[in-house]
Amino acid sequence: MDQDITIGMATCPQQWVGYWGYGNGTKLTELLQQILPQQEQNTWCIFSQTPLELTLSASGLPIGLPDIWVKVGEGYLTLGRQAFGRMPLYWIQLDQVIWFASRFQLLLPLVTSPTVSLGALYGYSCFSYVPTPLTPVESIVAVPAGIEQTWRVDGAGHLLSPHSHSLTKWEEKPNLIDNEQVAIAQLQTLLKEAIERQISDIGNETVGVMLSGGLDSSVVAALLVNAGVKVCGLYPQFRRQQCSRIPLRPAGCPLAPYSPHQSGCHSPADSICPNPHYTSHGFALWGWGNCSLVFAPPGG
């Protein structure tokens, strides 16, 4: 079976879909065009090249560590996902072709007769989420967080089974910090550096923070303010019959001990929008100002 490996990619902001393997390149490219969302056709860029390396980050920024990536070289395809699993990555094998995408919905048109995965359904009923590598559809597979999967060819027109490689090994450091003050200083430095990486190119824009009332979102908001960023606080609330204003400290104020006389801040009750936006599920989103970037820390 004398065939050449073919590859095709379609990308648009913050998502991509593609194929790699043995097949008719022209027909595969036509199929790739067909599965793209019709209303977004003009935003996609379709190309074919090798070697290839594409990455995506949940933050949408080109700096820092990527959350998912695809690499194509001489006779191999690698799909990888960062250990914290901030973005999903899916694949499906059709004959001798691997299709992969950053969104589950992009692969659904390739499944002629979708079958619900019973294992995924059971996992969701137990944990309220579908555990990887399972997905709601039987033939579509998710790349687990912290894993790289690599496919190779045998030179005879067949794909070999994927090899999985763990990117991380969780273990306790051999030399622990037993000085609390040293540990606090190092943690503060790491947190500040992480914030600086995320805001490196936002300029003078306002940054939104989803506030959960917990420690994570509060720390992120405080670090942003200390970094000189204009902060806009957001938090959700379910609809209530008598709900106009809620006495909470406005997130736009400096995150020092609250004073109603601080510049630009009034009493808490007067600082919150009396008419929040309700979704179709009776869910309200309160906020201050216009945001160009939103931080959603764990729990936020």
N, C-alpha and C positions, 0 to 999 in steps of 0.2 A: 504494500500500500504506500505509494510514493506521493505524499502530499506535503505541502508547506504549512507551517503554522501561520494563522491569520489572527489579526487583532484589530479591534475597533473600539473607539471611546467616544462618548458624548458627555460634555461637561457644561455646566452653567453654575452660577454662584451658589456655593455651598451644597452641591450635589453632583454625582456623576454615575454613569452606568456604562458598561462595556462588555466585551466578549473576548475570549482567547481560546484557541484550540485548532483542531483540524476541521475544515469545512470550506464551503464556497464563500469567498470573501464578499462577492457582490450581493449574494442573497442574504448573508448575515448583516451587511450594512443596511440593506433595505428593511430587514426586520428590526434593526436597531432604530431606524427612523420611525417605524410604525408604533413602537412601544412608548415613544416619548409623548408626554402630555400635549394634546393638540393645542391647548390655549397657550402653551409655553414654547412652541416650536421655534419661534424667532430668537429665543434667548439661549438656545443650545448651540454648542460648537462641536461638530463631529470631525474626527480626525483618526488617522492610523499611523503609528510610528513605533519603532523599537530601536534601542532600549527606551523604556518609559518609566517614569516615577511620578505619581500624583499623590498629593496629601490633602486632607481636610482637617480643619480645627473647629471645635465647637464654638470658640470665641469669634470665628470669622477673621481672625488676624493671621497674617503670614509669618508671624514670629513664634518662637517657643516650640514645644514638642507637638507634633501632629497627633490627632486622635484616631484617624484611620488613614491607611495608605495602600496603594497598589504599586507593585514593581513588576516590570516585564523585561526579561533579558533573553539571552540565547538559550531557548528551549525550556524556559521556566516562567511561571506566574506565581507571585507572592501577594497574599492579602494579609494585612496586619491591623491589629486594633490595640489601642493604648490600654494600660492596665486598669484605669478607672472607668472605662466603658462609657465615656461621655457622648460618643456617637456610635450608632449601629453600623454594621456592614454585613451584607447578605450575598449568597451565591446559590446558583443552581446549575447542575450539569445536564445538558441536553445532548445526547449522543457523545461526540468527542469534543464538545465545546463547553467551556465554563463561562457562564454569565454572572456578572457581579454588579452590585449597586449599593449606593449609600442609603437608599430608601427602599423599604419592602415593597411599596406599591409599584415601583418601576419594574419589578420582576414578575408581578402577577399576570400581565398579559401573555407571558411565555408559557404559562401553565394552562393546557387545554382543558383539563378536567380537574379543577382544584379539589383536594380532599383535606378535610380538617384533620389536623394531627391530634390524635387522642392523647398522646403523651403531653403535648403542649397544653391541651385543655385541662388535663388532670393537674399539671403543674400550676396553671393559672388559678384553678379552684383552691389549691393548697396555699400558694404564696402570693396571689394577686398580681403575678407577673409571669411571663413565659420564660422559663430558664433556658439559656443557650446550651447547646447549639440548636435547640428546637425553635420553630416558629409556628404560627397558627396554621400554615399550609404544609402538608406532608413533605413535598419535594424541595421546598426552599429552606436553606440552612443559614444560620447566623454564625458569624465568627465570634467565638467567646472573647471576652475582654482579656488582654494580656497575652494573646496568642497570635503567632504568625503561621499561616498555612501556605504551603508551597506545593504546586503541581509541576511535574516534569513529564517529558515525553520519552518514549522508548525508541524513537527513530523509525518505528514501523507503522506510524499513523495512529497510535493509541496513547491515551493519557494514563499515567501511573496514578495510584492512589495518593491523595495529599499527605504530606508530612507536616505534622504540627510541632511547633517549637514554642516553648514558654519563654516569654520575654522577662519575666521577673521571678525571683525566688524570695519569698517572704521569710525572713529570719531575724532573730534578735542580733543587734550589733555586739561584737565581742567586747568592746570597751564602752560601757554605758556612762552617761554623764550623771554623777551623783551630787553635783552642786546645783541647787535649784536656781540660783541667780544666773549661772552660766547657761543653763538650759533655757531659761526665759529669754535671755538676750539673743541666743541663737534662733529660737522660734520667732521672735519679733523680726529679726533680720530676714529670715526665710519668707515670712508673710509679706513684709514690705517689698521684697524683691519680686514676689509673685504679682503683687498689685501693680508695680511699676512696669512689668512686662505687659500686662493686660491693657494699660492705659497709655502705652508709649506713643500711639499715633492718633489719639482722639482730639488733640488740640484743646480748644476752649469749649468743647461740647459738654452738655449736661449728661451725667451718668445716673441711670436709675438702679435702685437696689430693691429687690423683692424682700420685704421685711417679714420674717416669720414670728418675731418676738423672742427668738432664741439667740444663742451665743454666736453662731456662725455668721448670720446675716448682720448682726450688730457689729462684730469685729470688722467685717468687710466694709461696712459703711463708715466706721470710725477711721480705718486706714485710708479710705478714699478722701475723706475730709482733711485728714492730716497731710495728705499729699497735695492739697490745694485744689482738689477737683470739686466742681459744682455737683452736689448730690441731690437727687430726687428720690424720695421714698415712696414705695408702692406696697400695698398689702391687700389681700382679698378679704371679702366678707360676704356671708350669705344674706339674702334679702330678709328684712324684718318689716313688720307692718309699720311701726313707728321708727323710722330710721332716717334722720336728716343729717345730724352732725355727731361726731364721736370725739370725746375729749381725750385726744392723744397728742403727744408732742409732735409738732411738724418736723418731718425728716429733713426739710431744707435748712433748718437751723443748725449751727455748729453743734457737734456732739459732745459738748461740755455740759456741766450741770445746767439744766434749762432755766432760762430767765425770759419772761414774756417781754422784756424791754430790749432784747437783743435786736440788732439791726435787721429789718426785714421780717421779723417774726411778731406775731400777735398772740393773743391767748390761744391755747390749743384748740378750743372749740371753734374759734373763728378761722383757724388756719386750714381746715379740711373742707374739701369740696362738698357742698350740700347735696349735689346731684351726681352720685357715682354712676358709672356705666355698668348696666346689668347685662349679663349674657342671657342666652335662651334658657339656661339652667338656673336662673335666679342667683347668679354669682356676681358679686360686685367687685370692681377694681377701683380702689381709691388711690389718689396720687397727687403729687405736687409738681406743677410745671411740665415742660416738654422734655422728653428724654431721647437721646440719640443712641444710647447703649444701656442695656439692662444687665445687671449682675443678678443671678439667681443662685445663691449659695445653697448647700444642702439644707433642707428643711424650709427654704424660702420659696 
